[in-house]
Amino acid sequence: MILETVTWTVNPVAFSLGDLEVRWYGIMLATGFFLAYLTLQKIFKVENISQQLLDRLSIWTVVWTIVGLRLGHFLFYEPEQFVIAPLEIILPFHNGKFVGYQGLASHGAVIAIISYLVYASRKYKMNMLWLLDRFALSIPIAAAFVRCGNLMNHEIVGSITTMPWAFDFTLGGYGIAGTFRHPAQLYEAFVYLLLYIAFVIYYFKFAKGRVYAGLPTGMLLTVIFTARFIIEFFKEVQVAKENSMLLDIGQLLSIPFVLIGVVLLIYAFKKKFIPQYVEPKEDTKK
């Protein structure tokens, strides 16, 4: 088989403003958030929920997603940094230079999103699964763009391979020239994009607001974290201590989410409960 390998030399920095570097990762992250927001906007319109409520929920979800991404990395992968350099966890600087937030964990983001939406469901008197399900429908497109951002950033690379679609990530400091690796970022992005397309078709063409409680959330958790568990076998480890582990940290963290997802799917198909949310009139006036 003729190899059609790719030497990946894209500059992670899109452009600079003085000492401030704007990276493709940040652009991809923002684009993913925006597309997820547009999806939610259409969903809320179908179900006659106000733009004001959507905006409040979206802003805080983005805030907690970023917090979860950042704290999750250090809690799960580098907990010693809370003692060694706690300020660098909070501030995007290293030795006085702006470096952005290098070190983000998707598992932390998921925990933060779920936690906030559970809180929001109580605050706005919504059915918890109704709210989680609507956000679940939009999340895969954001996740896909995050993984594309990882590709642009030369990070979360795959293990060495001779597959014809392998990438040379030498620019990112992985191995020597001529060493090719799985583009693991694209594997995940492809799965997430397919899930998003399936969700859009399901919701707007078939369900049209009538969704079994827990179905989208269960499907999201099951598909994303099953894919994550499998694709981890084709990745380089994130931290050195994973070299001695049978399953890496990402895989161990994925197992509970898969189990929760399966439970939600069983619940959805067994109960076949379709919750509705009627927004209080005072919310629409704010």
VENZIQUI-V911538 format. One record per residue. RES is the residue in one small letter. SS is DSSP state (A for helix, B for strand, O for the rest). Layout:
res = (RES & RES)
ss = (SS & SS)
This chain:
res = (m & i & l & e & t & v & t & w & t & v & n & p & v & a & f & s & l & g & d & l & e & v & r & w & y & g & i & m & l & a & t & g & f & f & l & a & y & l & t & l & q & k & i & f & k & v & e & n & i & s & q & q & l & l & d & r & l & s & i & w & t & v & v & w & t & i & v & g & l & r & l & g & h & f & l & f & y & e & p & e & q & f & v & i & a & p & l & e & i & i & l & p & f & h & n & g & k & f & v & g & y & q & g & l & a & s & h & g & a & v & i & a & i & i & s & y & l & v & y & a & s & r & k & y & k & m & n & m & l & w & l & l & d & r & f & a & l & s & i & p & i & a & a & a & f & v & r & c & g & n & l & m & n & h & e & i & v & g & s & i & t & t & m & p & w & a & f & d & f & t & l & g & g & y & g & i & a & g & t & f & r & h & p & a & q & l & y & e & a & f & v & y & l & l & l & y & i & a & f & v & i & y & y & f & k & f & a & k & g & r & v & y & a & g & l & p & t & g & m & l & l & t & v & i & f & t & a & r & f & i & i & e & f & f & k & e & v & q & v & a & k & e & n & s & m & l & l & d & i & g & q & l & l & s & i & p & f & v & l & i & g & v & v & l & l & i & y & a & f & k & k & k & f & i & p & q & y & v & e & p & k & e & d & t & k & k)
ss = (O & O & O & O & O & B & B & O & O & O & O & O & B & B & B & B & B & O & O & B & B & B & B & A & A & A & A & A & A & A & A & A & A & A & A & A & A & A & A & A & A & A & A & A & A & A & O & O & O & O & A & A & A & A & A & A & A & A & A & A & A & A & A & A & A & A & A & A & A & A & A & A & A & A & A & A & O & O & O & O & A & A & A & A & O & A & A & A & A & A & O & O & B & B & O & O & B & B & O & O & O & O & O & O & O & A & A & A & A & A & A & A & A & A & A & A & A & A & A & A & A & A & A & O & O & O & O & A & A & A & A & A & A & A & A & A & A & A & A & A & A & A & A & A & A & A & A & A & A & A & A & A & O & O & O & O & O & B & O & B & O & O & O & O & O & O & B & B & O & A & A & A & O & O & O & O & O & O & O & O & B & O & O & A & A & A & A & A & A & A & A & A & A & A & A & A & A & A & A & A & A & A & A & A & A & A & A & O & O & O & O & O & O & O & A & A & A & A & A & A & A & A & A & A & A & A & A & A & A & A & A & A & A & A & B & O & O & O & O & A & A & A & A & A & O & O & O & O & A & A & A & A & A & A & A & A & A & A & A & A & A & A & A & A & A & A & A & A & A & A & A & O & O & O & O & O & O & O & O & O & A & A & A & A & A & O)
